[in-house]
Amino acid sequence: MRRKRRQKRLSLAVLVCFAVFAALGTSFVMTSTAEAGTSESSRYKYYTSIQVEPGSSLWEIAREYASSEYEDLDEYIREVRQINHLDQDTIYAGSYLCIPYYSSEYK
C-alpha cells in the first residue's frame, strides 16, 4: 500500500515537472516569436532630400542623421558623398543632398 502511494506521488511529481517545463518552453517560444517583428529587431534604410542650410557641413549633417548602423561619421559621410557624386566635402547653402537614414517604421 505504501509502495503504491509512493509510486503515485513520484509519478505525480514527474508529471508536474514535465508540465512546468513544457509551459516554460512554450512561453519562451511565444515571447521570441512575438518580439521577432518589433522595432528593435527590424531597421529599414531610407533616403530623403535635405536642403543645405547656410554654414552647414557634411560633419553636421552626419551628426544629425547618422545612426548606429554606421561604424562612424566618416563612413556616413563617404556614403553621402557617393550618393551625391561629390568629389570633396564642400557643399553649398541652398543646394539639395540625398541622404540615407534608418527607421524602425516600415514605410
Disulfide bonds with the S-S distance in Angstrom:
none
